[in-house]
Amino acid sequence: MSKPEERGFPMGTAQTVSGLKLQLARLKEDLGRFLGRKSDGTVIASLNERIHEIETLIADANRRKKQDEQSSRNASNDAAEASGEIHSTAGHFPSRRR
């Protein structure tokens, strides 16, 4: 497969949430066009199905991201409580004065 074909037809690559949102927007635009043309019901049904799948993928990714953030926040709080220290950033950054 040549480079332009690889860019036009990506296969086997993990998609980001932003990429999925862009794909979802494109599919919704396509659906609107097909509805405007009064196309065959099978095309519209397959687009609706794919839109639903992508919305599910986006919702799952957002849920996983929120859980990961919550678990990392809990882990850092637990580590700070266990060591009995409160971490500050004062020693990590130089002062703003010149």
C-alpha positions in Angstrom: 0.0 0.0 0.0 1.4 3.4 -1.0 1.7 6.3 1.5 -1.4 8.2 0.1 -3.4 5.1 0.4 -2.2 4.5 4.0 -3.3 8.0 4.9 -6.6 7.7 3.2 -7.4 4.3 4.6 -5.8 3.9 8.0 -6.0 0.4 9.3 -5.1 -1.2 12.7 -4.2 2.1 14.4 -5.5 3.0 17.8 -7.8 6.0 17.6 -7.8 8.8 20.1 -11.0 10.3 21.5 -10.5 13.5 19.4 -10.2 11.3 16.3 -13.3 9.5 17.2 -15.2 12.7 17.7 -14.1 14.0 14.3 -15.2 10.7 12.7 -18.5 11.0 14.5 -19.0 14.5 13.2 -18.3 13.4 9.7 -20.7 10.5 9.9 -23.4 12.7 11.2 -22.9 15.1 8.3 -23.0 12.1 5.9 -26.2 10.9 7.5 -27.8 14.4 7.1 -26.8 14.3 3.4 -28.3 10.8 2.9 -31.5 11.8 4.7 -31.7 14.9 2.4 -31.4 12.7 -0.7 -33.9 10.2 0.7 -31.5 7.4 0.1 -32.0 3.7 0.7 -32.8 2.6 4.3 -30.0 0.2 4.5 -27.4 2.9 4.1 -29.1 5.1 6.7 -29.4 2.1 9.1 -25.7 1.2 8.7 -24.7 4.9 9.3 -26.9 5.0 12.4 -25.4 1.8 13.7 -21.8 3.1 13.2 -22.7 6.4 14.8 -24.0 4.5 17.9 -20.8 2.4 18.0 -18.6 5.4 18.0 -20.7 7.2 20.6 -20.3 4.1 22.8 -16.5 4.1 22.2 -16.3 7.7 23.2 -18.4 7.3 26.3 -16.3 4.3 27.4 -13.0 6.2 26.8 -14.3 9.2 28.8 -15.4 6.8 31.6 -12.0 5.1 31.7 -10.2 8.4 31.7 -12.3 9.6 34.6 -11.6 6.4 36.5 -7.9 6.6 35.8 -7.7 10.2 37.0 -9.7 9.3 40.2 -7.5 6.3 41.0 -4.3 8.2 40.4 -5.6 11.0 42.6 -6.5 8.5 45.3 -3.2 6.8 45.0 -1.2 10.0 45.4 -3.4 11.1 48.4 -2.9 7.7 50.0 0.9 7.9 49.5 1.0 11.4 51.0 -1.0 10.3 54.0 1.1 7.2 54.5 4.4 9.2 54.5 2.9 11.9 56.7 4.1 14.6 54.3 2.4 17.3 52.4 4.1 17.9 49.1 4.5 21.4 47.9 5.9 22.7 44.7 7.8 25.6 46.3 11.1 23.8 46.2 10.7 22.6 42.6 10.4 25.9 40.9 12.7 29.0 41.1 11.2 32.2 42.3 9.8 34.7 39.8 12.0 37.5 40.9 14.9 38.4 38.6 
